[in-house]
C-alpha cells in the first residue's frame, strides 16, 4: 500500500498560555492540492512550520511519504519546498544570483544548477529579469521569485504560506497561473490563505481551521452540502405581489427563506436550479419581476456557517 504524500496526526503546539494548534489532523494524496484556510491567528502558519520541520510539535506526528518528520538535518525535508509568508530574498543580488545561492544550499552546482535556475525563472515568468537586482522588482515579482526558489530542488510537495499577501490582482493571477501549471504536472501542493476565493480556484480538498482547530476537512462540494442554501434570487417588481402570493412563493419547493422589501424580494434557495421554476411560477401568477439576478453561495458562506463569523474578522 502506497503511503499518502502527507499525513498530519494530532498535532499540538502551545506558546506559553496560548494553545496555538489543537489536535490537528489531515492528509494529502499525491497530485492533490490542499487548501488550508482560516482567519489570521487560526494556527495555519504554526501548522505549516511543524509539517515542514521548522517547529517541534508538543505532541503529534508529521509523515512525508510514510517517513516521520523531525527537526535538524532530515532527508525528508528534501521532498518539501516551502514558500514562506515572509519574503526570503537578498535585495542587492539579482534574481539569478539569489537562485544560485539557494540552489547551492540544496546541493546543486554547475550546469545542473544553471539549467534549473533557467527552468524555474521561466515557470514564474521572470526569465527576462534574471540579471536584474531584486530591489527593482515589484511585490508580486518578489513573490514569484520566492516560489521559484522553493522549486529549485524539484520537491514532491510545495507548501505555500499566504503567497499572495500584499500583491496586486495582476500579480495574483500570475501566481495562480504558475500554480495551475504545477497542478497539471501532478505536483502536490498545500496552499494556506484567508482568501476563500483563492483556495476555491486551486484546491481539490480543503481544511478549515479556526482557533487552532480543524473545523472541516472535505472537498469543496462536500463543504457546500453543509449550507442550508447554495444560491440566492433577487427579484424586483413594478408592484409587489400580494401577501397571499408571497406566502405561496415562500412555500414553493427549493425556497429556504424569503425577505420582502418595498418593491423587491430576496430568496435563498437550496440549489441554483431552483431559480427557473420559481420565475415560471411567478409568471403564471401574473406577477413577473421586471428584473432579477441570481447568485451562488461561496465558500466564505461555509466558513460563516461553521464559525458564526467572517473569514477576515
Secondary structure, DSSP 8 states (H G I E B T S, - for coil): ----SEEEEEEEEEETTEEEEEEEEEEE-TT-EEEEE--TTSSHHHHHHHHTTSS--SEEEEEETTEE--SSS-GGGGGEEEE-SS----TTSBHHHHHHHHHHHTT--HHHHHHHHHHHHHHTT-GGGTTSBGGGS-HHHHHHHHHHHHHTT--SEEEEESTTTT--HHHHHHHHHHHHHHHHTT-EEEEEES-HHHHHHH-SEEEEEETTEEEEEE-HHHHHTTSS-SEEEEEE-SS---HHHHHHHHTSTTEEEEEE-SSEEEEEESSTTHHHHHHHHHHHTT---SEEEEEE--HHHHHHHHHSS-TT-
